[in-house]
Amino acid sequence: MGAPNQTRVAEFVFLGLTENWVLEIMFFIVFSITYVLTLLGNSLIVVTIIFTPRLHTPMYFFLSNLSFIDICHSSVTVPKMLEGFLLEKKTISFDNCIAQLFFLHLFACAEIFLLTIMAYDRYVAICAPLHYPNVMNMRVCVQLVIALWWGGTVHSLVQTFLTIRLPYCGPNIIDSYFCDVPSVIKLACTDTYLTGLLIVSNSGTISLACFLALVTSYTVILFSLRKQSAEGRRKALSTCSAHFMVVALFFGPCIFIYTRPDTSLSMDKVVCIFYTTVTPLLNPLIYTLRNEEVKSAMKQLRQRQVFS
């Protein structure tokens, strides 16, 4: 006898963060403010860097790209989450779920590669300053950004293909507020052990390899600072500490979610909230509060606007 016909589910239902409507209203207000601040903060950094000629350097070129990615990354999940707080039944169509999953991994992987490139940029600037203009010229920077988008696209296509090739014919309840590979493949009507291993090996390898490369580069930078002047050490430490704070805030949740077997933990939602909602807001705060050049450029830009 042939296998029975399997009908693909038309939509998924999110359980969200809570079923308490009072908490949902409170979460809606808090995360709405967080999302607006994320858009404004990162947009301000992009605009400031574009309209300030003295910030047209590799470090700030990469920083503007990071802000753009943070805008996109948070916009993949937060609007749908905010909509869910106002609805009794939180649903998403199958096609939109796959699209959300694809863009989530595209922007997350692009950010991982970009943070790695930014660490390499600081390594060259501090450890080989005489070669920096040749090694990190604008042509190379543009090529690196193009490469990270290609890498993010390939990674996301792999994750999406491994997900959509599975049959989804029964359960459609996702214990989360957005579609991600680990939560979606649990609903497949087949054994997903091998698929889960492939997905973890793909995401986990990228996360861990890039994180180790980052830690290595910053370790080398710290050792090289012994040869710098006091002023040079202060400036380098200020810049690198801001970079490393962003790295820790982003890579910590990614490694926690994507490098372990297909198991659910009670704190998964908290970790996901942090790296999809909070981290994109903290990035502009960290870079602006700890960077005198960016703060000075923002003041000058504001003065020019007032004068105009």
Secondary structure, 3 states (H helix, E strand, C coil): CCCCCCCCCCEEEECCCCCCHHHHHHHHHHHHHHHHHHHHHHHHHHHHHHCCHHHCCHHHHHHHHHHHHHHHHHHHHHHHHHHHHCCCCEEEEHHHHHHHHHHHHHHHHHHHHHHHHHHHHHHHHHHCCCCHHHHCCHHHHHHHHHHHHHHHHHHHHHHHHHHHCCCCCCCCEECCCCCCHHHHHCCCCCCCHHHHHHHHHHHHHHHHHHHHHHHHHHHHHHHHHHHCCHHHHHHHHHHHHHHHHHHHHHHHHHHHHHCCCCCCCCCHHHHHHHHHHHHHHHHHHHHHHCCHHHHHHHHHHHHHHHHC
